[in-house]
Amino acid sequence: MAMKSQNVGDPIGEFYTNHPYPPPIDNLDRARDMYADENVHRAEFHLLFPDKEYRADFDVLVAGCGTWQSAKFAITHPAARVIAIDISRTSLEHTEALKQKYNLTNLEVKQLPIENVSDLDHKFDMIVSTGVLHHLADPDAGLRALRSVLKPDGAMYLMVYAPYGRAGVHMLQEYCRMLGIGTSPQEINDLSAALQELPQHHPLVSMVRGARNALDAGALVDALLNPRDRTYSVPQLYDFLERGDLKLGRWYWQATYSPHCGAISSTSHASKLLALPEREQYVAMELWRGLITNHDFVAVPSENRSRVRFDDESYRSYVPIRRPWTMCVQDRLPPGAAGVLVNQTHLFQDLYLFIDEQQKRMYDSIDGRRSVSEIIDQVNAPAGREFFEDLWWYDQVVFDTSKERKA
């Protein structure tokens, strides 16, 4: 499709038109195959909407869709109605090519700034905007614009940059500005060569877990030569959401932020951390973790009261659904362990959960249909509450709470 050029008067638009990111792809078969399992759909849905009955026919906005994100969503959610917006003509052309290739009749593509999203005259159940808001000239205005088109019971999946884990990026951004490094192929090649010689202790090397060759040309341009970005610490993120009449629903990967999980949970500080208000727990854990580079999270309207809780018997009516990318490893286990549960998408290596034989039977009984009560009764497990709460915090399961029974 020949996209009509739109002059938005912003260097970000020109940047992403000339340097689309993420790198374009032309094959969505693997993503489509993964979503053949209905429980993958249900796990994703109930992460955002724990208290709603599952449905597949919802309205979705992908705001700042890049080269393929919205096409991937459309092909994996054929019953959903997807609108994708971006200011990069090049990104939209790549998206349109995927739409045509896979006949994605449920996908509509528009060149439109986030700030003007109300021009769509449409309300959405779900809004996805990852890696976008922090590039806007006025992120608050962008978030308010998205909030204005969110249905009252809707939810957003957002990602913004975090400050402490990106210290190395900020240092090299300033380095590139000092040297006047541009985005020509030769300048990018020269920059890549220089980065291969970074000292091993440089924060940028730590960010990519010691793999200096992980910084490919596209990632280099997007991270180091981008004309504008900003970061949000946890306190700043809370303030950002509150200014947009939103609140934190949950972290997408909450184990990272929880003193329930990982190495910190076995220290004497765990009880001190857990005594703090929830918001302060997350603030402290960001400081303790040190290398959080992005905040991925669910934002919901301020009046939303949905909450997964374990302080009464209502949890027994929850239906646990395994999250994708979780697995039970049974090799080289310590005495008394029947397995170790791992979410393969966790970036911090201490976030694993050892389980015993009884816990493994409960884990094996999770099929996305049985309630916690049914599983506990079947296995006759007196400590079932603690186990399912651990599964929740360690990002092993989400819960369908739509049939919650109040205690």
C-alpha positions as CSV (number, residue, x, y, z in Angstrom):
1,M,0.0,0.0,0.0
2,A,1.3,3.5,-0.8
3,M,0.9,5.3,2.5
4,K,0.2,9.0,2.3
5,S,2.9,11.0,4.0
6,Q,1.9,12.7,7.2
7,N,4.0,15.6,8.5
8,V,3.6,15.5,12.3
9,G,6.3,18.1,12.9
10,D,8.2,15.7,15.2
11,P,11.7,14.2,14.7
12,I,10.5,10.9,16.1
13,G,8.2,10.4,13.0
14,E,11.1,11.0,10.6
15,F,13.4,8.8,12.7
16,Y,11.1,5.8,12.7
17,T,10.2,6.3,9.0
18,N,13.9,6.1,8.2
19,H,14.8,3.5,10.8
20,P,11.8,1.3,11.5
21,Y,12.0,-0.8,14.6
22,P,11.7,-3.6,15.5
23,P,13.3,-5.1,12.4
24,P,10.5,-6.2,9.9
25,I,9.6,-9.8,9.6
26,D,7.6,-11.6,6.9
27,N,6.5,-14.8,8.6
28,L,3.9,-15.0,11.4
29,D,3.3,-18.8,11.2
30,R,5.1,-19.6,14.5
31,A,3.0,-17.0,16.4
32,R,-0.2,-18.4,14.9
33,D,0.7,-21.9,15.8
34,M,1.5,-21.0,19.4
35,Y,-2.0,-19.5,19.8
36,A,-3.7,-22.7,18.6
37,D,-3.9,-23.7,22.3
38,E,-7.0,-22.0,23.8
39,N,-5.3,-21.8,27.2
40,V,-2.7,-19.5,25.7
41,H,-5.5,-17.1,24.9
42,R,-7.2,-17.5,28.3
43,A,-3.9,-16.9,30.1
44,E,-3.3,-13.7,28.2
45,F,-6.9,-12.6,28.7
46,H,-7.1,-13.2,32.4
47,L,-3.8,-11.5,33.0
48,L,-5.5,-8.3,32.0
49,F,-9.1,-9.2,33.0
50,P,-9.0,-11.6,35.9
51,D,-12.6,-11.0,36.9
52,K,-14.2,-11.3,33.5
53,E,-15.4,-14.4,31.7
54,Y,-13.2,-15.2,28.8
55,R,-14.2,-13.9,25.4
56,A,-12.3,-13.7,22.1
57,D,-14.3,-10.9,20.3
58,F,-12.9,-7.7,21.8
59,D,-11.8,-4.4,20.4
60,V,-8.1,-3.7,20.4
61,L,-5.9,-0.7,19.7
62,V,-2.2,-1.2,19.0
63,A,-0.8,2.3,19.5
64,G,2.6,2.7,18.0
65,C,2.3,-0.6,16.2
66,G,5.8,-0.7,14.6
67,T,6.5,-3.1,11.8
68,W,4.6,-6.2,12.8
69,Q,3.1,-6.1,16.4
70,S,-0.5,-5.5,15.3
71,A,-0.3,-8.0,12.5
72,K,0.9,-10.6,15.0
73,F,-2.0,-9.7,17.3
74,A,-4.5,-9.9,14.5
75,I,-3.4,-13.3,13.2
76,T,-3.3,-14.8,16.7
77,H,-6.7,-13.3,17.7
78,P,-8.9,-13.8,14.6
79,A,-12.1,-13.0,16.5
80,A,-10.8,-9.6,17.7
81,R,-11.2,-6.4,15.9
82,V,-7.7,-4.7,15.8
83,I,-6.9,-1.1,14.8
84,A,-3.2,-0.2,14.5
85,I,-1.8,3.3,14.5
86,D,1.7,4.7,14.0
87,I,3.3,7.8,12.7
88,S,6.0,5.9,10.7
89,R,5.0,5.4,7.1
90,T,7.6,2.7,6.7
91,S,6.4,0.7,9.7
92,L,2.8,0.9,8.4
93,E,3.9,-0.3,5.0
94,H,5.5,-3.4,6.6
95,T,2.4,-4.0,8.6
96,E,0.2,-3.6,5.6
97,A,2.3,-6.2,3.7
98,L,1.7,-8.7,6.5
99,K,-2.0,-7.9,6.4
100,Q,-2.2,-8.6,2.7
101,K,-0.1,-11.8,2.9
102,Y,-2.2,-13.4,5.7
103,N,-5.5,-11.8,4.6
104,L,-6.0,-10.2,8.0
105,T,-9.5,-8.8,7.5
106,N,-9.8,-8.1,11.2
107,L,-6.9,-5.5,11.1
108,E,-7.3,-1.8,10.2
109,V,-4.1,0.2,9.7
110,K,-3.9,4.0,10.1
111,Q,-1.2,6.7,10.1
112,L,-2.1,8.7,13.2
113,P,-0.3,10.2,16.2
114,I,-1.3,8.8,19.6
115,E,-2.2,12.3,20.7
116,N,-4.9,12.3,18.0
117,V,-6.3,8.9,18.7
118,S,-9.8,10.3,19.5
119,D,-10.1,10.9,15.8
120,L,-10.8,7.2,15.5
121,D,-14.2,7.8,17.2
122,H,-13.9,4.3,18.8
123,K,-13.7,2.8,22.3
124,F,-11.5,-0.2,23.0
125,D,-11.5,-3.1,25.4
126,M,-7.8,-3.4,25.3
127,I,-5.0,-1.0,24.3
128,V,-1.4,-2.2,23.7
129,S,1.4,0.4,23.6
130,T,4.8,-1.0,24.3
131,G,8.0,1.1,23.9
132,V,6.1,4.1,22.6
133,L,4.9,6.6,25.3
134,H,8.4,7.4,26.5
135,H,9.3,8.7,23.0
136,L,6.5,11.3,22.9
137,A,7.2,15.0,23.3
138,D,4.5,14.9,26.0
139,P,4.0,11.4,27.4
140,D,1.2,12.6,29.7
141,A,-0.8,13.9,26.8
142,G,-0.3,10.6,25.0
143,L,-1.5,8.6,28.0
144,R,-4.5,10.8,28.5
145,A,-5.4,10.4,24.9
146,L,-5.3,6.6,25.2
147,R,-7.3,6.8,28.4
148,S,-10.0,8.7,26.6
149,V,-10.6,5.9,24.2
150,L,-10.5,3.1,26.8
151,K,-13.8,1.5,27.8
152,P,-14.7,1.9,31.5
153,D,-13.9,-1.8,32.1
154,G,-11.0,-1.9,29.7
155,A,-7.2,-2.4,30.3
156,M,-3.9,-1.4,28.8
157,Y,-0.8,-3.3,28.4
158,L,2.0,-0.8,28.4
159,M,5.8,-0.8,28.5
160,V,8.1,2.2,29.3
161,Y,11.8,2.4,29.9
162,A,13.2,2.2,33.4
163,P,16.2,4.3,34.5
164,Y,18.6,2.2,36.6
165,G,19.1,-0.7,34.1
166,R,19.5,1.7,31.2
167,A,22.4,3.7,32.8
168,G,24.8,2.3,30.1
169,V,22.4,3.4,27.3
170,H,22.3,6.9,28.7
171,M,26.1,7.1,28.9
172,L,26.5,5.9,25.3
173,Q,23.8,8.3,24.1
174,E,25.8,11.2,25.5
175,Y,29.0,9.7,24.0
176,C,27.3,9.6,20.6
177,R,26.1,13.2,20.9
178,M,29.5,14.4,21.8
179,L,31.0,12.7,18.7
180,G,28.2,13.8,16.5
181,I,27.5,10.2,15.4
182,G,24.7,10.0,12.9
183,T,22.8,7.1,11.4
184,S,24.6,6.5,8.1
185,P,25.7,2.8,7.5
186,Q,29.3,3.7,7.9
187,E,28.7,5.6,11.2
188,I,26.7,2.7,12.5
189,N,29.4,0.2,11.5
190,D,32.0,2.3,13.2
191,L,29.9,2.6,16.4
192,S,29.3,-1.2,16.4
193,A,33.0,-1.8,16.2
194,A,33.7,0.6,19.0
195,L,31.2,-1.0,21.2
196,Q,32.8,-4.4,20.7
197,E,35.7,-3.0,22.6
198,L,33.8,-1.7,25.6
199,P,35.3,-2.7,29.0
200,Q,33.6,-5.8,30.4
201,H,32.4,-3.8,33.4
202,H,30.6,-1.1,31.4
203,P,26.9,-0.8,32.4
204,L,25.9,-1.3,28.7
205,V,27.6,-4.6,28.7
206,S,25.9,-5.6,31.9
207,M,22.5,-4.6,30.4
208,V,22.9,-7.1,27.6
209,R,24.1,-9.7,30.1
210,G,27.7,-9.6,29.0
211,A,26.9,-10.3,25.3
212,R,28.4,-7.4,23.5
213,N,27.5,-8.9,20.1
214,A,23.8,-8.7,21.2
215,L,23.8,-5.0,20.0
216,D,22.9,-5.4,16.4
217,A,22.7,-2.4,14.0
218,G,18.9,-2.0,14.5
219,A,19.1,-2.1,18.2
220,L,22.1,0.3,18.2
221,V,20.2,2.9,16.2
222,D,17.0,2.6,18.3
223,A,18.7,2.7,21.7
224,L,21.7,5.0,21.2
225,L,20.7,7.4,18.3
226,N,17.1,7.9,19.0
227,P,16.2,11.7,19.1
228,R,14.1,11.4,22.2
229,D,13.3,9.1,25.0
230,R,12.8,9.2,28.8
231,T,12.6,6.7,31.7
232,Y,10.3,6.2,34.6
233,S,11.3,4.9,38.0
234,V,8.6,3.1,40.0
235,P,7.6,6.2,41.9
236,Q,7.5,8.2,38.7
237,L,5.5,5.5,37.0
238,Y,2.8,5.6,39.7
239,D,2.7,9.4,39.3
240,F,2.5,9.1,35.5
241,L,-0.5,6.8,35.8
242,E,-2.3,8.9,38.4
243,R,-2.0,11.9,36.2
244,G,-3.7,9.9,33.4
245,D,-6.6,8.8,35.7
246,L,-5.2,5.2,35.7
247,K,-3.6,2.9,38.2
248,L,-1.3,-0.1,38.2
249,G,-3.3,-3.2,37.7
250,R,-0.3,-5.5,37.9
251,W,3.2,-6.0,36.6
252,Y,3.3,-8.2,33.5
253,W,6.2,-10.1,35.2
254,Q,5.5,-9.4,38.8
255,A,8.1,-11.8,40.4
256,T,10.8,-9.3,39.6
257,Y,9.1,-6.7,41.8
258,S,8.0,-9.0,44.7
259,P,9.9,-9.7,47.9
260,H,7.9,-13.0,47.9
261,C,10.2,-14.2,45.1
262,G,13.8,-15.1,44.4
263,A,16.9,-14.6,46.5
264,I,15.6,-11.7,48.6
265,S,12.8,-13.9,50.0
266,S,15.4,-16.0,52.0
267,T,17.0,-13.0,53.6
268,S,16.0,-11.2,56.9
269,H,15.0,-8.2,54.8
270,A,12.0,-10.1,53.3
271,S,9.8,-9.6,56.3
272,K,10.7,-5.9,56.5
273,L,9.9,-5.5,52.8
274,L,6.6,-7.3,53.0
275,A,5.6,-5.1,55.9
276,L,5.8,-2.1,53.6
277,P,2.7,-0.9,51.7
278,E,2.6,-2.6,48.3
279,R,3.8,0.5,46.3
280,E,6.8,0.9,48.6
281,Q,7.6,-2.8,48.2
282,Y,7.9,-2.3,44.4
283,V,10.0,0.9,44.9
284,A,12.4,-1.0,47.1
285,M,12.7,-4.0,44.8
286,E,13.5,-1.8,41.8
287,L,16.4,-0.5,43.9
288,W,17.5,-3.9,45.0
289,R,17.2,-5.5,41.5
290,G,19.3,-2.7,40.0
291,L,19.1,-3.8,36.3
292,I,15.4,-3.5,35.4
293,T,15.5,-1.9,32.0
294,N,11.8,-1.8,31.1
295,H,8.6,-1.7,33.1
296,D,5.9,-3.9,31.5
297,F,2.6,-3.6,33.2
298,V,-1.2,-3.5,33.0
299,A,-2.9,-0.2,33.6
300,V,-6.6,0.0,34.4
301,P,-9.0,2.9,35.1
302,S,-8.7,4.3,38.6
303,E,-12.1,3.1,39.6
304,N,-11.3,-0.5,38.7
305,R,-11.6,-2.7,41.9
306,S,-10.6,-6.1,40.4
307,R,-7.9,-7.8,42.5
308,V,-6.5,-11.3,43.0
309,R,-6.3,-11.9,46.7
310,F,-5.5,-14.7,49.1
311,D,-6.7,-13.2,52.5
312,D,-9.9,-15.2,52.6
313,E,-11.5,-18.3,51.2
314,S,-12.6,-16.7,47.9
315,Y,-9.3,-17.9,46.2
316,R,-10.6,-21.4,46.3
317,S,-13.1,-20.6,43.5
318,Y,-10.3,-19.2,41.2
319,V,-9.4,-21.2,38.1
320,P,-5.6,-21.3,37.6
321,I,-4.3,-21.2,34.0
322,R,-0.6,-21.7,33.3
323,R,1.1,-18.9,31.6
324,P,3.0,-19.7,28.4
325,W,6.7,-20.2,28.7
326,T,6.4,-21.9,32.1
327,M,8.0,-25.3,32.6
328,C,8.8,-27.9,35.3
329,V,12.4,-28.9,35.2
330,Q,13.2,-32.3,36.8
331,D,17.0,-32.6,36.2
332,R,19.7,-32.3,38.9
333,L,17.2,-31.6,41.7
334,P,18.2,-31.2,45.4
335,P,17.0,-33.8,47.9
336,G,13.3,-33.6,48.6
337,A,12.4,-31.7,45.4
338,A,10.2,-33.1,42.7
339,G,10.8,-30.3,40.2
340,V,11.7,-26.7,39.8
341,L,9.2,-24.3,38.1
342,V,10.7,-21.7,35.7
343,N,9.2,-19.0,33.6
344,Q,11.5,-18.9,30.7
345,T,10.9,-15.2,30.0
346,H,12.2,-14.1,33.4
347,L,15.4,-12.1,33.0
348,F,16.6,-12.6,36.5
349,Q,18.1,-16.0,37.2
350,D,17.0,-16.3,40.9
351,L,13.2,-16.4,40.0
352,Y,12.6,-20.2,40.2
353,L,10.4,-22.2,42.6
354,F,11.3,-25.7,44.0
355,I,8.3,-27.9,44.5
356,D,7.8,-31.2,46.4
357,E,5.8,-34.3,45.3
358,Q,2.5,-33.0,46.5
359,Q,3.0,-29.6,45.0
360,K,3.9,-31.2,41.7
361,R,0.7,-33.2,41.7
362,M,-1.2,-29.9,42.1
363,Y,0.8,-28.3,39.4
364,D,0.2,-31.2,37.0
365,S,-3.6,-30.9,37.8
366,I,-3.8,-27.4,36.4
367,D,-5.7,-27.7,33.1
368,G,-7.3,-24.3,32.9
369,R,-10.7,-25.7,33.9
370,R,-10.4,-27.0,37.4
371,S,-10.7,-24.5,40.3
372,V,-8.2,-24.3,43.1
373,S,-10.7,-26.0,45.4
374,E,-11.1,-28.9,43.0
375,I,-7.3,-29.3,42.7
376,I,-6.6,-29.0,46.4
377,D,-9.4,-31.5,47.3
378,Q,-8.2,-34.0,44.6
379,V,-4.6,-33.9,46.0
380,N,-5.7,-33.5,49.6
381,A,-3.2,-30.7,50.1
382,P,-3.4,-28.8,53.4
383,A,-1.0,-26.1,52.2
384,G,-2.7,-25.4,48.9
385,R,-3.3,-21.8,49.6
386,E,0.4,-21.0,50.0
387,F,1.3,-23.0,46.9
388,F,-1.1,-21.3,44.6
389,E,-0.1,-17.9,46.0
390,D,3.5,-18.8,45.2
391,L,2.5,-19.8,41.7
392,W,0.8,-16.4,41.2
393,W,3.7,-14.3,42.4
394,Y,6.3,-16.4,40.5
395,D,4.4,-15.7,37.2
396,Q,3.5,-19.4,36.8
397,V,-0.2,-18.9,36.6
398,V,-2.9,-16.3,36.2
399,F,-6.4,-16.8,37.7
400,D,-9.9,-16.6,36.2
401,T,-11.7,-15.1,39.2
402,S,-15.0,-14.6,37.3
403,K,-16.7,-17.2,39.5
404,E,-15.3,-15.9,42.7
405,R,-17.3,-16.8,45.8
406,K,-17.1,-14.1,48.5
407,A,-16.3,-15.4,51.9
